[in-house]
Amino acid sequence: MRSRSFNQREQSHIDALRRQVFALFSAEFQRLLAGMARASFNTTSSPFESVAEPEVDAGTEQTRRTLLLGALATTACLGCSTEARAGEDAPGSDERPQKGDVLVFSEGDQEGKPVTLAALAAGGPPVHAWPKDPKTSVVRSASRLNEILIIRLDPAELDDKTRERAVDGILAYSAICSHAGCPVTAWVKSDVGDKEVFKCMCHNSEYDPRAGAQVVFGPAPRRLAALPLALADGSLSVAGNFIGKVGGVQPG
Ligand code: FES
């Protein structure tokens, strides 16, 4: 059991590192993409305009590059999949969250510790968590589809349906993007509003947690799955199965 516990902690460290590398990877792609866009602009506005590619072709080329880079980013992300190491995982560690599971930090200084009301900053950012079976102490981290975003918001900001599900303004959602299954890693100001939203950096999909994590920007086809919560003695637990489908709909 000690060895499994160690392996889980070690694997969580590896997962956290992978997420950081992936975030850097995505940022580099964004910068590369911006550089390409500038290069295309310079080409179409050069003194040799008569021999430059027509603007529509530059746009087509840009789209092609965007798709290519997005696919590469997604492929890198899917390389983080835990499926390949399933043979090493404890029984139950790849099962979906179960009612009664406690929620523990999946990264950072408090990794492995229970997520408490006091640990959640009002208004965000979200924390990343795994469900953990309180009977066996197995953390369900063997499937990346089990990672959860937990956020605490002002209940007055939530729409009616979302407020009904929230406990003290706390909400939980799947951390897996519904587009192509990348992890949703960012909490940033929306491209289409003045509020902060969850953002997937693979293809820039944005989700508003105040409105059931509905898609507000980008190619994601549906909202993030929601996870019902319970709060007792200041600690959070799972109150039911995911509402909605978890995971992406296309390979990238
Ligand atoms: S995987 Fe494409 S936007 Fe998230």
Residues whose N, C-alpha, C, O or C-beta is under 5 A from the ligand:
A	BS01	FES	C177 H179 A180 G181 C182 C200 C202 H203 N204 S205
